[in-house]
Amino acid sequence: MRFSKMLPLLCDELAKAGVDYSLIGGVALYFSGTPRTTFDVDFLTVLSSSDRVDELMRRLGYRALHRSEDAANYVSSEPDLGQVDFLFAHRKYALEMLRRAVKTDVLGRSVKVLKAEDLIGLKVQSSSNDPKRAAKDRADIEDLMRKNAKTLDWDIVREYFTVFGREKEYQELKKSIL
């Protein structure tokens, strides 16, 4: 995948279609100071945009691998355009994440990117839902906390850990970082 080709194309097309979106996943981690190898691009958008996203992705030559109320995954037969995943916000926490996302320069475009505390929230959810991801997600969480310690909204981070019954882990992490 060539991010320099795919990202501008998708960001421009999403904007033209009036889709409110934010970068999440490995690309968003990069902009929060946590570089990570990634082979796809992940977006968060509201559920009500899912039909527009689907039409747009198909028009750009992507094939849907999966589509549900929560997420959709698309792949292009053109190697430069690769795989693109969308999470559809329709619950309180995901909608708040999208609302808090900040505009960031991404390859010469102003693109919303999730804030570090919300990326941590997605990592807490991911590792709670899939224990096989726990070690990698924990490393990402620690790195995000360390690199953003002075600007994190620690109350939001604590709330994410609390939602998944991981308050003790939050306290241990915060103590080791601050």
N, CA, C and O of each residue as an XYZ file, in Angstrom:
712
protein
N       0.836     -1.166      0.000
C       0.000      0.000      0.000
C       0.889      1.240      0.000
O       1.894      1.309      0.707
N       0.495      2.202     -0.801
C       1.188      3.499     -0.805
C       0.286      4.511     -0.113
O      -0.676      5.016     -0.691
N       0.626      4.792      1.148
C      -0.176      5.734      1.920
C      -0.232      7.092      1.235
O      -1.248      7.784      1.308
N       0.858      7.479      0.567
C       0.910      8.791     -0.083
C      -0.062      8.884     -1.255
O      -0.408      9.987     -1.678
N      -0.500      7.766     -1.777
C      -1.485      7.770     -2.858
C      -2.900      7.572     -2.304
O      -3.836      8.275     -2.685
N      -3.030      6.611     -1.408
C      -4.342      6.226     -0.923
C      -4.953      7.250      0.030
O      -6.129      7.586     -0.110
N      -4.186      7.753      0.995
C      -4.747      8.675      1.980
C      -5.301      9.959      1.379
O      -6.432     10.330      1.693
N      -4.545     10.658      0.520
C      -5.124     11.866     -0.078
C      -6.397     11.576     -0.875
O      -7.361     12.338     -0.812
N      -6.395     10.477     -1.621
C      -7.573     10.114     -2.407
C      -8.779      9.912     -1.495
O      -9.840     10.493     -1.724
N      -8.615      9.089     -0.461
C      -9.745      8.812      0.422
C     -10.189     10.037      1.207
O     -11.387     10.287      1.344
N      -9.243     10.794      1.717
C      -9.607     11.988      2.485
C     -10.374     12.982      1.621
O     -11.367     13.559      2.065
N      -9.917     13.181      0.391
C     -10.617     14.089     -0.523
C     -12.026     13.579     -0.832
O     -12.988     14.347     -0.812
N     -12.140     12.292     -1.116
C     -13.446     11.725     -1.481
C     -14.406     11.715     -0.292
O     -15.594     11.991     -0.458
N     -13.912     11.404      0.893
C     -14.767     11.444      2.088
C     -15.270     12.864      2.333
O     -16.438     13.062      2.669
N     -14.397     13.844      2.166
C     -14.800     15.247      2.339
C     -15.853     15.640      1.314
O     -16.852     16.272      1.659
N     -15.635     15.267      0.043
C     -16.616     15.585     -1.009
C     -17.977     14.975     -0.708
O     -19.014     15.566     -1.011
N     -17.965     13.783     -0.106
C     -19.217     13.086      0.203
C     -19.855     13.596      1.495
O     -20.927     13.134      1.884
N     -19.194     14.552      2.163
C     -19.737     15.110      3.392
C     -19.678     14.163      4.574
O     -20.503     14.250      5.484
N     -18.709     13.259      4.568
C     -18.567     12.284      5.646
C     -17.639     12.860      6.720
O     -16.488     13.191      6.438
N     -18.136     12.974      7.929
C     -17.320     13.388      9.075
C     -16.556     12.148      9.529
O     -17.162     11.131      9.867
N     -15.238     12.232      9.536
C     -14.425     11.063      9.858
C     -13.185     11.488     10.630
O     -12.830     12.665     10.694
N     -12.548     10.492     11.205
C     -11.278     10.701     11.889
C     -10.395      9.488     11.620
O     -10.878      8.360     11.515
N      -9.092      9.742     11.510
C      -8.135      8.644     11.414
C      -8.007      7.973     12.772
O      -7.982      8.643     13.805
N      -7.925      6.659     12.766
C      -7.661      5.879     13.968
C      -6.624      4.824     13.589
O      -6.103      4.850     12.474
N      -6.323      3.918     14.474
C      -5.415      2.819     14.161
C      -3.966      3.243     14.069
O      -3.562      4.262     14.629
N      -3.185      2.440     13.347
C      -1.748      2.647     13.251
C      -1.340      3.993     12.698
O      -0.360      4.574     13.164
N      -2.063      4.506     11.715
C      -1.725      5.813     11.145
C      -1.946      6.907     12.191
O      -1.130      7.820     12.312
N      -3.039      6.821     12.943
C      -3.300      7.809     13.995
C      -2.265      7.693     15.115
O      -1.871      8.704     15.697
N      -1.828      6.486     15.417
C      -0.785      6.309     16.432
C       0.466      7.093     16.047
O       1.099      7.724     16.893
N       0.809      7.046     14.779
C       1.983      7.772     14.284
C       1.873      9.259     14.626
O       2.844      9.865     15.081
N       0.710      9.839     14.411
C       0.522     11.272     14.660
C       0.425     11.605     16.148
O       0.452     12.777     16.526
N       0.314     10.582     16.988
C       0.325     10.790     18.437
C       1.684     10.439     19.034
O       1.828     10.327     20.251
N       2.679     10.268     18.167
C       4.035     10.032     18.636
C       4.406      8.583     18.847
O       5.458      8.295     19.416
N       3.568      7.664     18.402
C       3.828      6.240     18.571
C       3.888      5.575     17.198
O       2.897      5.014     16.732
N       5.066      5.641     16.545
C       5.161      5.027     15.224
C       4.933      3.514     15.300
O       5.396      2.843     16.222
N       4.221      3.009     14.322
C       3.899      1.589     14.314
C       3.725      1.140     12.876
O       3.149      1.849     12.051
N       4.227     -0.039     12.594
C       4.045     -0.607     11.266
C       2.571     -0.966     11.090
O       1.967     -1.603     11.954
N       2.013     -0.556      9.980
C       0.619     -0.881      9.706
C       0.467     -1.141      8.214
O       1.207     -0.604      7.389
N      -0.499     -1.967      7.896
C      -0.706     -2.350      6.502
C      -2.079     -1.964      5.990
O      -2.487     -2.373      4.903
N      -2.790     -1.170      6.784
C      -4.095     -0.681      6.357
C      -4.319      0.695      6.958
O      -3.499      1.194      7.729
N      -5.428      1.293      6.597
C      -5.816      2.582      7.169
C      -7.175      2.389      7.810
O      -8.057      1.730      7.259
N      -7.324      2.980      8.989
C      -8.559      2.840      9.749
C      -9.185      4.210      9.974
O      -8.501      5.186     10.280
N     -10.494      4.255      9.815
C     -11.251      5.481     10.015
C     -12.390      5.223     11.000
O     -12.901      4.109     11.116
N     -12.765      6.278     11.696
C     -13.966      6.279     12.527
C     -14.911      7.292     11.913
O     -14.518      8.418     11.607
N     -16.152      6.888     11.737
C     -17.182      7.796     11.234
C     -18.511      7.402     11.867
O     -18.619      6.335     12.470
N     -19.502      8.241     11.737
C     -20.801      7.932     12.340
C     -21.522      6.865     11.524
O     -21.365      6.772     10.306
N     -22.303      6.077     12.218
C     -23.045      5.000     11.574
C     -23.932      5.514     10.439
O     -24.087      4.843      9.419
N     -24.510      6.697     10.615
C     -25.414      7.232      9.579
C     -24.687      7.495      8.257
O     -25.338      7.701      7.232
N     -23.351      7.492      8.263
C     -22.577      7.681      7.030
C     -22.192      6.362      6.359
O     -21.540      6.367      5.315
N     -22.583      5.256      6.938
C     -22.101      3.960      6.425
C     -22.518      3.683      4.980
O     -21.739      3.105      4.222
N     -23.720      4.079      4.586
C     -24.137      3.853      3.197
C     -23.327      4.719      2.237
O     -22.923      4.254      1.171
N     -23.087      5.980      2.613
C     -22.258      6.852      1.764
C     -20.837      6.310      1.660
O     -20.237      6.336      0.586
N     -20.302      5.822      2.769
C     -18.958      5.231      2.761
C     -18.929      4.027      1.830
O     -18.009      3.883      1.025
N     -19.929      3.166      1.937
C     -19.978      1.971      1.099
C     -20.049      2.335     -0.388
O     -19.326      1.759     -1.201
N     -20.904      3.277     -0.741
C     -21.017      3.719     -2.143
C     -19.687      4.293     -2.638
O     -19.240      3.980     -3.742
N     -19.070      5.119     -1.826
C     -17.806      5.753     -2.191
C     -16.702      4.706     -2.391
O     -15.965      4.756     -3.375
N     -16.597      3.777     -1.466
C     -15.546      2.766     -1.554
C     -15.735      1.880     -2.783
O     -14.766      1.540     -3.461
N     -16.953      1.516     -3.061
C     -17.225      0.687     -4.257
C     -16.938      1.479     -5.539
O     -16.403      0.934     -6.504
N     -17.294      2.753     -5.539
C     -17.018      3.596     -6.707
C     -15.519      3.713     -6.958
O     -15.083      3.818     -8.105
N     -14.725      3.695     -5.878
C     -13.266      3.772     -6.009
C     -12.631      2.417     -6.320
O     -11.408      2.298     -6.401
N     -13.470      1.404     -6.492
C     -12.959      0.085     -6.881
C     -12.647     -0.851     -5.729
O     -12.029     -1.896     -5.932
N     -13.062     -0.497     -4.531
C     -12.847     -1.372     -3.382
C     -13.960     -2.423     -3.306
O     -15.092     -2.185     -3.728
N     -13.614     -3.562     -2.769
C     -14.570     -4.649     -2.543
C     -14.781     -4.786     -1.039
O     -13.818     -4.778     -0.272
N     -16.024     -4.911     -0.621
C     -16.332     -5.076      0.800
C     -16.012     -6.501      1.239
O     -16.509     -7.467      0.660
N     -15.178     -6.620      2.265
C     -14.883     -7.924      2.847
C     -15.887     -8.251      3.945
O     -16.228     -9.410      4.179
N     -16.349     -7.194      4.612
C     -17.281     -7.337      5.731
C     -17.976     -5.988      5.919
O     -17.379     -4.928      5.731
N     -19.229     -6.056      6.287
C     -19.952     -4.826      6.596
C     -21.036     -5.136      7.609
O     -21.864     -6.019      7.392
N     -21.029     -4.403      8.725
C     -22.033     -4.569      9.762
C     -22.360     -3.196     10.343
O     -21.868     -2.175      9.862
N     -23.187     -3.181     11.371
C     -23.537     -1.938     12.041
C     -22.317     -1.318     12.729
O     -22.269     -0.106     12.939
N     -21.346     -2.139     13.072
C     -20.184     -1.664     13.828
C     -18.972     -1.339     12.976
O     -18.188     -0.458     13.329
N     -18.803     -2.038     11.852
C     -17.565     -1.870     11.084
C     -17.743     -2.333      9.647
O     -18.682     -3.055      9.315
N     -16.810     -1.894      8.803
C     -16.737     -2.366      7.419
C     -15.257     -2.431      7.033
O     -14.447     -1.599      7.442
N     -14.937     -3.443      6.236
C     -13.565     -3.634      5.760
C     -13.603     -3.726      4.242
O     -14.414     -4.451      3.666
N     -12.704     -2.971      3.605
C     -12.651     -2.923      2.148
C     -11.227     -3.207      1.682
O     -10.253     -2.884      2.362
N     -11.135     -3.819      0.510
C      -9.822     -4.076     -0.082
C      -9.887     -3.719     -1.560
O     -10.899     -3.923     -2.230
N      -8.782     -3.183     -2.041
C      -8.683     -2.815     -3.452
C      -7.838     -3.853     -4.175
O      -6.903     -4.416     -3.607
N      -8.180     -4.097     -5.432
C      -7.344     -4.994     -6.241
C      -6.070     -4.272     -6.674
O      -5.109     -4.904     -7.111
N      -6.069     -2.944     -6.548
C      -4.876     -2.160     -6.856
C      -3.986     -2.121     -5.613
O      -4.381     -1.546     -4.599
N      -2.801     -2.716     -5.668
C      -1.938     -2.818     -4.480
C      -1.654     -1.480     -3.797
O      -1.528     -1.436     -2.574
N      -1.552     -0.398     -4.555
C      -1.273      0.914     -3.956
C      -2.388      1.390     -3.026
O      -2.141      2.183     -2.118
N      -3.614      0.909     -3.247
C      -4.755      1.383     -2.471
C      -5.079      0.487     -1.280
O      -5.771      0.930     -0.363
N      -4.611     -0.742     -1.262
C      -4.656     -1.626     -0.107
C      -5.988     -1.802      0.576
O      -7.045     -1.752     -0.054
N      -5.918     -2.014      1.908
C      -7.100     -2.278      2.718
C      -7.453     -1.063      3.563
O      -6.578     -0.368      4.081
N      -8.755     -0.825      3.692
C      -9.271      0.290      4.480
C     -10.390     -0.245      5.370
O     -11.289     -0.955      4.920
N     -10.301      0.121      6.649
C     -11.314     -0.308      7.614
C     -12.025      0.904      8.191
O     -11.415      1.949      8.420
N     -13.318      0.752      8.422
C     -14.123      1.804      9.040
C     -14.792      1.255     10.287
O     -15.365      0.166     10.260
N     -14.721      2.002     11.376
C     -15.544      1.741     12.551
C     -16.671      2.751     12.508
O     -16.456      3.926     12.208
N     -17.881      2.286     12.810
C     -19.042      3.162     12.754
C     -19.479      3.541     14.174
O     -19.915      2.692     14.952
N     -19.354      4.807     14.485
C     -19.700      5.318     15.810
C     -21.205      5.436     15.938
O     -21.864      6.089     15.129
N     -21.739      4.794     16.967
C     -23.162      4.950     17.265
C     -23.422      4.802     18.760
O     -24.567      4.852     19.207
N     -22.364      4.622     19.516
C     -22.469      4.569     20.972
C     -21.769      5.794     21.572
O     -20.950      6.447     20.926
N     -22.117      6.076     22.815
C     -21.631      7.266     23.514
C     -20.128      7.487     23.367
O     -19.704      8.562     22.941
N     -19.324      6.497     23.708
C     -17.879      6.710     23.736
C     -17.299      6.973     22.347
O     -16.463      7.862     22.185
N     -17.730      6.220     21.362
C     -17.198      6.420     20.007
C     -17.635      7.769     19.435
O     -16.857      8.430     18.747
N     -18.859      8.177     19.711
C     -19.326      9.485     19.235
C     -18.525     10.609     19.886
O     -18.193     11.595     19.228
N     -18.213     10.468     21.174
C     -17.393     11.466     21.868
C     -15.973     11.505     21.297
O     -15.388     12.579     21.154
N     -15.424     10.337     20.972
C     -14.086     10.279     20.366
C     -14.066     11.094     19.073
O     -13.166     11.905     18.851
N     -15.054     10.871     18.239
C     -15.123     11.568     16.956
C     -15.271     13.077     17.180
O     -14.670     13.871     16.457
N     -16.056     13.468     18.163
C     -16.256     14.880     18.470
C     -14.955     15.544     18.930
O     -14.695     16.700     18.597
N     -14.145     14.814     19.692
C     -12.905     15.380     20.245
C     -11.725     15.341     19.279
O     -10.710     15.988     19.536
N     -11.827     14.613     18.190
C     -10.698     14.477     17.250
C     -10.193     15.853     16.828
O     -10.962     16.807     16.711
N      -8.880     15.932     16.602
C      -8.263     17.217     16.274
C      -7.735     17.226     14.838
O      -7.235     16.224     14.328
N      -7.865     18.386     14.214
C      -7.359     18.544     12.849
C      -5.838     18.528     12.869
O      -5.200     19.203     13.676
N      -5.281     17.745     11.965
C      -3.845     17.541     11.878
C      -3.446     17.566     10.414
O      -4.214     17.132      9.555
N      -2.268     18.062     10.122
C      -1.766     18.045      8.745
C      -1.340     16.620      8.401
O      -0.403     16.080      8.990
N      -2.031     16.030      7.455
C      -1.729     14.679      6.984
C      -1.490     14.762      5.486
O      -2.429     14.906      4.704
N      -0.238     14.670      5.097
C       0.139     14.737      3.680
C      -0.462     15.961      2.998
O      -0.987     15.876      1.887
N      -0.378     17.091      3.677
C      -0.840     18.347      3.094
C      -2.326     18.594      3.183
O      -2.830     19.550      2.593
N      -3.049     17.742      3.919
C      -4.490     17.928      4.090
C      -4.804     18.046      5.572
O      -4.128     17.446      6.407
N      -5.811     18.806      5.887
C      -6.257     18.929      7.267
C      -7.231     17.784      7.546
O      -8.351     17.759      7.035
N      -6.779     16.849      8.359
C      -7.537     15.627      8.620
C      -7.712     15.469     10.125
O      -6.772     15.681     10.891
N      -8.917     15.097     10.543
C      -9.138     14.839     11.958
C      -8.465     13.522     12.353
O      -8.568     12.515     11.653
N      -7.773     13.563     13.497
C      -7.093     12.395     14.039
C      -7.519     12.276     15.496
O      -7.588     13.273     16.215
N      -7.804     11.054     15.926
C      -8.199     10.874     17.320
C      -7.107     11.342     18.265
O      -5.918     11.217     17.974
N      -7.524     11.875     19.387
C      -6.583     12.288     20.428
C      -6.001     11.035     21.092
O      -6.590      9.956     21.043
N      -4.846     11.208     21.705
C      -4.136     10.080     22.317
C      -4.997      9.334     23.330
O      -4.985      8.104     23.361
N      -5.756     10.073     24.171
C      -6.568      9.392     25.177
C      -7.633      8.504     24.535
O      -7.988      7.460     25.081
N      -8.135      8.918     23.387
C      -9.152      8.108     22.706
C      -8.531      6.921     21.975
O      -9.155      5.866     21.865
N      -7.312      7.085     21.479
C      -6.597      5.935     20.921
C      -6.339      4.911     22.025
O      -6.444      3.705     21.798
N      -6.002      5.397     23.219
C      -5.831      4.499     24.359
C      -7.142      3.766     24.640
O      -7.145      2.563     24.902
N      -8.252      4.496     24.584
C      -9.560      3.877     24.804
C      -9.837      2.747     23.834
O     -10.343      1.696     24.230
N      -9.507      2.954     22.556
C      -9.703      1.891     21.564
C      -8.793      0.705     21.848
O      -9.183     -0.444     21.639
N      -7.577      0.980     22.327
C      -6.643     -0.099     22.670
C      -7.123     -0.880     23.899
O      -6.979     -2.102     23.956
N      -7.688     -0.180     24.873
C      -8.241     -0.856     26.048
C      -9.391     -1.764     25.611
O      -9.485     -2.911     26.048
N     -10.255     -1.248     24.756
C     -11.376     -2.050     24.261
C     -10.872     -3.255     23.475
O     -11.332     -4.378     23.687
N      -9.938     -3.023     22.578
C      -9.403     -4.094     21.738
C      -8.801     -5.219     22.577
O      -9.085     -6.396     22.353
N      -7.972     -4.841     23.539
C      -7.311     -5.862     24.352
C      -8.278     -6.534     25.322
O      -8.041     -7.670     25.734
N      -9.357     -5.859     25.693
C     -10.379     -6.481     26.541
C     -11.204     -7.478     25.743
O     -11.595     -8.523     26.264
N     -11.468     -7.159     24.483
C     -12.279     -8.029     23.636
C     -11.493     -9.192     23.031
O     -12.072    -10.230     22.713
N     -10.187     -9.028     22.872
C      -9.355    -10.056     22.242
C      -8.038    -10.187     23.010
O      -7.074     -9.484     22.706
N      -7.990    -11.072     23.995
C      -6.792    -11.210     24.838
C      -5.515    -11.514     24.048
O      -4.421    -11.261     24.552
N      -5.618    -12.044     22.836
C      -4.419    -12.294     22.024
C      -3.725    -10.995     21.642
O      -2.538    -10.996     21.316
N      -4.456     -9.891     21.682
C      -3.897     -8.583     21.334
C      -3.344     -7.841     22.552
O      -2.773     -6.759     22.415
N      -3.512     -8.420     23.735
C      -3.217     -7.710     24.982
C      -1.786     -7.182     25.053
O      -1.587     -6.023     25.416
N      -0.797     -7.984     24.723
C       0.601     -7.550     24.863
C       0.909     -6.375     23.931
O       1.506     -5.388     24.360
N       0.513     -6.473     22.678
C       0.773     -5.403     21.709
C      -0.003     -4.138     22.078
O       0.540     -3.034     22.041
N      -1.270     -4.311     22.434
C      -2.076     -3.154     22.809
C      -1.538     -2.497     24.081
O      -1.526     -1.271     24.189
N      -1.097     -3.301     25.036
C      -0.529     -2.750     26.285
C       0.717     -1.918     25.968
O       0.904     -0.838     26.529
N       1.572     -2.424     25.065
C       2.773     -1.672     24.681
C       2.389     -0.347     24.026
O       3.008      0.681     24.302
N       1.379     -0.360     23.165
C       0.910      0.877     22.529
C       0.342      1.840     23.571
O       0.598      3.043     23.514
N      -0.430      1.310     24.524
C      -1.020      2.144     25.574
C       0.083      2.817     26.387
O       0.038      4.024     26.625
N       1.058      2.043     26.803
C       2.161      2.609     27.595
C       2.917      3.675     26.809
O       3.256      4.727     27.351
N       3.177      3.407     25.549
C       3.902      4.370     24.726
C       3.095      5.657     24.549
O       3.643      6.754     24.660
N       1.809      5.526     24.277
C       0.940      6.702     24.149
C       0.906      7.499     25.451
O       0.953      8.729     25.432
N       0.827      6.805     26.567
C       0.801      7.494     27.860
C       2.108      8.242     28.106
O       2.096      9.398     28.529
N       3.220      7.587     27.844
C       4.523      8.219     28.093
C       4.727      9.448     27.206
O       5.120     10.513     27.682
N       4.458      9.284     25.925
C       4.740     10.370     24.980
C       3.750     11.520     25.064
O       4.026     12.612     24.567
N       2.603     11.289     25.684
C       1.571     12.325     25.771
C       1.182     12.635     27.210
O       0.129     13.227     27.447
N       2.006     12.248     28.166
C       1.674     12.345     29.594
C       1.242     13.747     30.016
O       0.333     13.896     30.833
N       1.883     14.765     29.470
C       1.585     16.143     29.898
C       0.294     16.696     29.310
O      -0.270     17.651     29.845
N      -0.177     16.110     28.223
C      -1.365     16.651     27.566
C      -2.586     15.730     27.652
O      -3.687     16.138     27.282
N      -2.409     14.505     28.129
C      -3.535     13.571     28.225
C      -4.595     14.071     29.190
O      -4.284     14.686     30.210
N      -5.841     13.803     28.860
C      -6.923     13.992     29.817
C      -7.017     12.661     30.573
O      -7.669     11.717     30.129
N      -6.349     12.619     31.721
C      -6.240     11.372     32.483
C      -7.596     10.893     32.991
O      -7.768      9.696     33.220
N      -8.555     11.782     33.173
C      -9.897     11.367     33.600
C     -10.571     10.540     32.511
O     -11.239      9.549     32.806
N     -10.401     10.939     31.264
C     -10.967     10.168     30.151
C     -10.286      8.806     30.067
O     -10.954      7.788     29.883
N      -8.976      8.783     30.201
C      -8.232      7.511     30.146
C      -8.721      6.590     31.263
O      -8.983      5.410     31.029
N      -8.844      7.128     32.471
C      -9.319      6.315     33.601
C     -10.713      5.751     33.320
O     -10.998      4.597     33.640
N     -11.573      6.570     32.721
C     -12.931      6.105     32.425
C     -12.911      4.909     31.472
O     -13.682      3.965     31.653
N     -12.046      4.937     30.469
C     -11.959      3.791     29.550
C     -11.555      2.517     30.292
O     -12.131      1.453     30.068
N     -10.570      2.632     31.168
C     -10.147      1.460     31.931
C     -11.269      0.981     32.852
O     -11.460     -0.223     33.026
N     -12.015      1.929     33.445
C     -13.103      1.587     34.350
C     -14.218      0.853     33.627
O     -14.765     -0.116     34.155
N     -14.561      1.295     32.435
C     -15.623      0.654     31.654
C     -15.338     -0.838     31.472
O     -16.261     -1.652     31.447
N     -14.061     -1.192     31.346
C     -13.692     -2.591     31.112
C     -13.173     -3.282     32.377
O     -12.539     -4.333     32.293
N     -13.443     -2.688     33.554
C     -13.076     -3.314     34.813
C     -11.577     -3.440     35.040
O     -11.110     -4.394     35.661
N     -10.824     -2.462     34.528
C      -9.361     -2.530     34.614
C      -8.781     -1.335     35.380
O      -7.723     -0.819     35.020
N      -9.477     -0.898     36.438
C      -9.052      0.269     37.208
C      -7.669      0.074     37.822
O      -6.850      0.993     37.811
N      -7.404     -1.123     38.360
C      -6.118     -1.397     39.006
C      -4.970     -1.245     37.995
O      -3.929     -0.668     38.309
N      -5.172     -1.761     36.801
C      -4.164     -1.639     35.745
C      -3.915     -0.170     35.401
O      -2.773      0.242     35.198
N      -4.982      0.608     35.336
C      -4.845      2.036     35.063
C      -3.981      2.707     36.135
O      -3.051      3.450     35.821
N      -4.297      2.438     37.385
C      -3.541      3.056     38.485
C      -2.057      2.683     38.413
O      -1.190      3.534     38.610
N      -1.769      1.409     38.130
C      -0.376      0.955     38.028
C       0.347      1.651     36.876
O       1.484      2.096     37.028
N      -0.317      1.741     35.728
C       0.284      2.389     34.567
C       0.551      3.871     34.849
O       1.647      4.373     34.600
N      -0.449      4.549     35.362
C      -0.305      5.984     35.626
C       0.827      6.239     36.623
O       1.623      7.160     36.441
N       0.894      5.429     37.663
C       1.952      5.589     38.671
C       3.336      5.371     38.060
O       4.283      6.077     38.406
N       3.459      4.405     37.162
C       4.768      4.122     36.556
C       5.190      5.188     35.543
O       6.375      5.319     35.238
N       4.232      5.941     35.028
C       4.530      6.924     33.977
C       4.720      8.328     34.539
O       5.579      9.075     34.071
N       3.925      8.688     35.538
C       4.013     10.059     36.082
C       4.994     10.166     37.230
O       5.177     11.248     37.788
